[in-house]
Amino acid sequence: MGRVYNFAAGPAMLPLEVLEEAQRDLVDYKGTGMSVMEMSHRGKVFDGIIKQAEADFRTLVGVPDNYYVLFLQGGGSQQFAEVPLNLMKNKKAGYVITGNWAKKAWQEAQKYGDAVALASSADKNFTYIPDCSDLPITEDMDYVYICENNTIYGTEYFKLPNTKGKDLVADVSSNFLSRPIDVTKYGMFFGGVQKNVGPAGCVIAVIRKDLVRTDLPEEVPTMLRYSTQAEKDSLYNTPPCWQIYICGLVFKWLLKMGGLTEMNRRNEAKAKVFYDALDASSLFKGTVRKEDRSLMNAPFVTGDKDLDAEFVKEAAEQGLVSLKGHRTVGGMRASMYNAMPIEGVEKLAAFMREFEAKHPVLD
Ligand SMILES: *Cc1c(COP(=O)(O)O)cnc(C)c1O
């Protein structure tokens, strides 16, 4: 079998051009006689790679000079602790609970201070984004935390919350670099790169410089302080060199296509193909309130577990793989990240119609 259309939620597809370029340079990176995986992170060649990656990321996203861009490890999950450890000065913050990842972050923050649930969509199994125009934010809160795209439930914020002057902290793991953003609207945002940007093992955090504290309590581990990596340009210890290199190639790929505006146009086009097919179907149903549907992750069901399983199996035989839904939602989930070509989504939509013709809904 050749390349498949991989609808996995993460790790997920990478652009073929990027994989091919990495393959060309794999054993001898630009005449150095070695792979990026084998070279010193203190050497000149890698220094060029990480500096270029950061510069391209800044251009792509439009990161102002008063923000750090940090390449970290520990996954999105480690940020659930790092955020409160570093930013909870008053030991109080507000969290909007829109799914598993927001809930995990909220629960972790409770270890370090008073993490208040400002709103939640748990009442309807996280199928919508709550109204965030007038949240019960209090003066003593250090920040307001959201998960901007809910990978499991398939909801996405299309309007940021009114934080009433407090700094917004966002987990953007699963919609990272999918559309243009205004960095100045955030105190910080972070994303594990394995959903939409690169190989698992690196987290990119963008944080406003004045939020990076140097007066943290003694017991905060050195490696969990943003100041540690900020002072050393993400090279305090050995960084995830290979991941940073691949991310750098992905940034170039995005810049070449026309940046995040063009990426967003393509993502909207893909989502339209998918959701139009879903809305036209009598067999398949979306699980999310329409206006909150994620452009990245689309859960859907037939309502019949056996039929869902058959769909997933037959789709895989057509080269449409990893469509099984998360266990908390069931059914199917199509993740249509940046590297998924529109042809993959068109093929999925066509297969859905074909499957429905064989399994008509009788009423
Ligand atoms: C996958 C995911 C995480 C967890 O990432 P890890 O790198 O596995 O720790 C956190 N937040 C969101 C939104 C995710 O999709």
Ligand as a Chemical Component Dictionary entry (heavy atoms), coordinates in Angstrom:
data_LIG
# 
_chem_comp.id                   LIG 
_chem_comp.type                 NON-POLYMER 
_chem_comp.pdbx_formal_charge   0 
_chem_comp.three_letter_code    LIG 
# 
loop_
_chem_comp_atom.comp_id 
_chem_comp_atom.atom_id 
_chem_comp_atom.alt_atom_id 
_chem_comp_atom.type_symbol 
_chem_comp_atom.charge 
_chem_comp_atom.model_Cartn_x 
_chem_comp_atom.model_Cartn_y 
_chem_comp_atom.model_Cartn_z 
_chem_comp_atom.pdbx_ordinal 
LIG C1 C1 C 0 -3.418 15.847 22.475 1  
LIG C2 C2 C 0 -3.740 17.036 23.268 2  
LIG C3 C3 C 0 -3.097 17.311 24.488 3  
LIG C4 C4 C 0 -2.101 16.370 25.132 4  
LIG O1 O1 O 0 -0.933 16.399 24.463 5  
LIG P1 P1 P 0 0.314  15.481 24.899 6  
LIG O2 O2 O 0 1.396  16.067 24.061 7  
LIG O3 O3 O 0 -0.027 14.073 24.571 8  
LIG O4 O4 O 0 0.541  15.684 26.343 9  
LIG C5 C5 C 0 -3.409 18.478 25.141 10 
LIG N1 N1 N 0 -4.326 19.328 24.648 11 
LIG C6 C6 C 0 -4.966 19.092 23.485 12 
LIG C7 C7 C 0 -5.958 20.082 22.981 13 
LIG C8 C8 C 0 -4.694 17.939 22.766 14 
LIG O5 O5 O 0 -5.341 17.709 21.613 15 
# 
loop_
_chem_comp_bond.comp_id 
_chem_comp_bond.atom_id_1 
_chem_comp_bond.atom_id_2 
_chem_comp_bond.value_order 
_chem_comp_bond.pdbx_ordinal 
LIG C1 C2 SING 1  
LIG C2 C3 SING 2  
LIG C2 C8 DOUB 3  
LIG C3 C4 SING 4  
LIG C3 C5 DOUB 5  
LIG C4 O1 SING 6  
LIG O1 P1 SING 7  
LIG P1 O2 DOUB 8  
LIG P1 O3 SING 9  
LIG P1 O4 SING 10 
LIG C5 N1 SING 11 
LIG N1 C6 DOUB 12 
LIG C6 C7 SING 13 
LIG C6 C8 SING 14 
LIG C8 O5 SING 15 
# 
